[in-house]
Amino acid sequence: DEWLEKERRHLEPLMEDVDVVVLSALVPGEVAPVLITEQMMQRMKPVSVIIDVSIDQGGNCEATEGGRVCTRHLVHVCGLWNIPGSMPVHSTWLYANNLLHYVKNLFKNGTASPDFDDEIVKHTLVTREGEIVHEGALKALSKA
């Protein structure tokens, strides 16, 4: 992807100046994009840290190992599963509130009648009438 290469080119020169990188890039319904390559990690200072919050969807760092902390090129890489799930109760409340508004949008007038032209519905609907309709899910499945 051209976009992904552009992101990497932008990030690579910054790697030698950072101590900590927190990665959380996700594309809904798709495998997480790899933003940090092993080559980029070699530019980092020894004992730097990468926290890959996106590991549950594949991870944003090429070196991340799911479910554990590892060290590559003297850089510590945290790939612990479900980091957002370990956050305080406020994040749970905010998530629940977002879901409430999402469901209210789907059930206008008390019936399940989603507006399939609505931007939120269009970009979050994965299947319709037994068929996968989400572009990202289709792309992710083709990579599986």
C-alpha positions in Angstrom: 0.0 0.0 0.0 1.3 3.4 -0.9 -0.3 5.0 2.2 1.5 2.5 4.5 4.9 3.1 2.8 4.4 6.8 3.2 3.7 6.4 6.9 6.8 4.3 7.4 9.0 6.8 5.5 7.6 9.5 7.8 8.2 7.5 11.0 11.6 6.0 10.2 13.8 9.1 10.8 12.1 9.7 14.1 12.9 6.3 15.5 16.4 7.2 16.7 15.0 10.0 18.9 12.2 8.2 20.7 12.3 6.2 24.0 8.7 4.8 23.8 6.4 4.1 20.9 2.7 3.3 21.5 1.1 1.7 18.5 -2.7 1.6 18.2 -3.5 2.0 14.5 -6.4 -0.1 13.4 -8.6 -0.2 10.3 -12.1 -1.5 11.3 -12.6 -5.1 10.2 -9.0 -5.5 8.8 -5.7 -6.9 10.0 -3.7 -4.1 11.7 -1.2 -2.3 9.4 2.5 -3.0 10.2 3.9 0.5 10.8 7.2 -0.4 12.5 9.5 -2.8 10.7 12.5 -4.6 12.2 14.8 -2.3 10.1 13.2 0.7 11.7 13.7 -0.8 15.2 17.4 -1.1 14.5 17.5 2.7 14.5 16.1 2.9 18.1 18.1 3.5 21.2 18.9 0.4 23.3 16.3 -0.3 25.9 13.6 1.7 24.1 10.1 0.3 24.4 7.3 -0.4 21.9 3.8 -1.0 23.2 1.7 -2.6 20.5 -1.9 -2.1 21.6 -3.1 -3.4 18.2 -1.7 -6.9 18.7 -5.2 -8.4 19.0 -5.7 -7.5 15.3 -2.2 -8.6 14.2 -0.1 -5.8 15.6 1.5 -2.6 14.2 5.1 -3.8 14.8 6.7 -6.5 12.7 8.6 -7.9 15.8 5.6 -8.1 18.2 4.9 -11.5 19.6 1.3 -11.9 20.7 0.8 -12.4 24.4 4.3 -11.6 25.6 7.1 -9.1 26.0 10.1 -9.8 23.9 13.4 -8.0 23.1 14.6 -7.4 19.5 17.6 -5.3 18.6 17.8 -4.3 22.3 14.3 -2.8 22.1 11.6 -4.2 24.4 8.3 -5.0 22.6 5.1 -5.4 24.6 2.6 -7.6 22.8 0.3 -8.4 25.7 -3.2 -9.3 24.7 -6.2 -7.0 25.3 -4.4 -4.0 26.7 -7.6 -1.8 26.4 -9.5 -4.4 28.5 -7.2 -3.9 31.4 -7.9 -0.2 31.6 -10.0 1.4 34.4 -13.8 1.4 34.7 -14.1 4.8 32.9 -13.1 3.2 29.6 -15.8 0.6 30.1 -18.4 3.2 30.8 -17.4 5.2 27.7 -17.5 2.1 25.5 -20.9 1.2 26.8 -22.2 4.7 26.2 -20.9 4.5 22.6 -22.6 1.2 22.1 -25.8 2.5 23.5 -25.9 5.4 20.9 -24.9 3.0 18.1 -27.7 0.6 18.9 -30.2 3.5 19.2 -29.1 4.6 15.7 -29.9 1.0 14.4 -33.3 0.8 16.2 -34.9 4.2 15.3 -38.7 4.2 16.1 -38.3 1.1 18.2 -37.7 -1.3 15.4 -34.6 -2.8 13.8 -34.5 -0.6 10.7 -30.9 0.5 10.0 -30.4 3.1 7.4 -27.8 1.3 5.1 -26.8 4.7 3.6 -25.9 6.1 7.1 -22.1 6.5 7.2 -21.8 4.8 10.6 -23.9 1.8 9.6 -22.2 1.6 6.2 -18.7 1.4 7.7 -19.6 -1.0 10.6 -21.9 -3.5 8.9 -19.9 -6.7 8.3 -22.6 -9.0 6.9 -26.0 -8.5 5.3 -28.4 -11.3 4.2 -25.7 -13.9 4.8 -23.0 -12.2 2.7 -19.9 -10.3 3.9 -20.3 -6.7 2.8 -17.5 -5.0 4.7 -14.5 -4.1 2.5 -12.0 -4.4 5.3 -13.3 -7.8 6.4 -13.2 -9.0 2.8 -9.5 -7.8 2.6 -8.6 -9.4 5.9 -10.2 -12.7 4.9 -8.2 -12.7 1.6 -5.0 -12.4 3.7 -5.9 -15.3 6.0 
